[in-house]
Amino acid sequence: MVTLAALLSGCATLPASGPTAREIEHGAARNSPISFRIVDITRSVAGEIEARAKLADEAQPTLASLAREGRNDVVGLGDVISINIYEVGVTLFGTGGGRDLGQAYDPSARGEAFPAIVVDRGGDITLPYIGKLHVAGRTTAEIQDMVVQGLRGKSQSPQALVAVRLNLSNTVFVGGDVRKPGRFDLSLQRERLLDAVALSGGAAYSAEDTIVRFNRGNQTLEERLGRIRAGAPDDLVLMPGDRVELIKRPRSFIILGATSKVAQVPFETGDVSLAEAVARAGGPQDAQADPSAVFLFRYDPRSAGDGSELPVIYRLNMMEPASYFLSQRFAVRDKDVIYIANAAANRPAKLVNIINQLFSPFVTARVLTRNN
């Protein structure tokens, strides 16, 4: 009896994949280096967590908060424009060059194309016979009117055509984890955020594993690419100077204990329920697990709202049929740890197995000796 008691007392030192349910409960009761509490997943708890998660999502600023009115059809600093001037009658830019007005008269229309003109850092350009024109913030049609007005009284029936040859001010920058990062021109089509992602070849990774970091002016916000829908408020109409960066940031949970597969499991979809998470790992092992003790370890924000977090262990009893419904409503979060506890009867069974392995060779040798 003493030997048997000694052997059974050694069960606690046998190898195991983790604590039993009782050991986890005792850890919450006694003074632990980390103070935590255990909460059973009930209908009210699942509903409260679902409502809390919804409120937290609504409280987070979204890309839609960066929306504003603006234009992308005006000339800006550094843009390169081309100007063509057409004249009829007395001309400034024809073959006569205005040297002799009588000789410069030509009843046919003549055109003169200026070399490429760069808008300087002051937003100005300089043209012959006109001088300096402030064109920054003007459309090409408005610049045409300015050129014609500047030639009035110097040229007979002047007309002008202005076009942007190199658009540097009405552009957006797309970088990060995209296939073709770069600078993209904006057009009167009013491109949106997802249009820019498509023009850059799309995200290098799945939308659920990718964060969009959007910078407009002095504001920067982040949102998961998979949550942005085409044409929705978060699919912002792009403005000149916007910067879009795609960052790979996959979400995952860890599953441990008496399961068919111990692993770090990626979400791969927008939301993962506790039922789906357990199923992805193959579920509890029949010969090892305690299905009444499925634990989810998580840091929950405190109600004080000061940014601090409280360690909480949520417990699911899969021996109760109602728990399978509750587990479908309980959403897993990024970095959650799911642990399926070992059955308490496993350790004595392991001890018996070890004893059998120890004494089996001696029994076999004794039988062989007797037979000889």
Order of alpha helices (4+ residues) and beta strands (2+ residues): alpha-alpha-beta-alpha-beta-alpha-beta-beta-beta-beta-alpha-beta-beta-beta-alpha-beta-beta-beta-beta-beta-alpha-beta-beta-alpha-beta-alpha
